[in-house]
Amino acid sequence: MKYMIMAFLAIGMVYNATAMNISDTSSIHDAITISDDYEKIESSELTPAVVEELLKQYPTSKLGAAYRNSKGEFKLIMVLKSGTRRTVYIDPYGNWINKK
């Protein structure tokens, strides 16, 4: 009886792991599709309004990378003081954009 229960548990874990891998792959593809529009830029290409807003909101953080899309919106990778990274979006006028 114990062996049958163990066999069912093992089969259930295998199917669960397979299902998780398939769903993880689709979310990675979605993330890549969203970010395809952004092109990497130099920090000197940020507008003064964006720089001012960054200094207000993230005074102790560093800019890890900057990207711009065809609408002029910026995607910024901020390196926080703790070492963690945060991706933020902002328009050229210094207004924050909420993207999911």
Residue pairs with C-beta under 8 A, 6 or more apart in sequence:
34 99
35 67
35 75
37 69
37 70
38 67
38 68
38 69
38 75
39 67
39 68
39 69
40 65
40 66
40 67
41 66
41 67
41 68
42 66
43 63
43 66
45 66
45 68
46 54
46 66
46 74
47 92
47 93
47 94
49 92
49 93
49 94
50 74
50 90
50 92
50 94
52 94
53 90
53 94
53 96
54 61
54 63
54 76
54 78
54 90
57 96
58 78
58 80
60 80
60 81
61 78
61 79
61 80
61 81
61 86
62 78
62 79
63 76
63 77
63 78
63 79
64 76
64 77
64 78
64 79
64 85
65 76
65 77
66 74
66 75
66 76
66 77
67 74
67 75
67 76
68 74
68 75
69 75
72 91
72 92
73 89
73 90
73 91
73 92
73 97
74 89
74 90
74 91
74 92
75 87
75 88
75 89
76 87
76 88
76 89
76 90
77 85
77 86
77 87
78 85
78 86
78 87
78 88
79 85
80 86
88 96
89 96
89 97
89 98
89 99
90 96
90 97
91 97
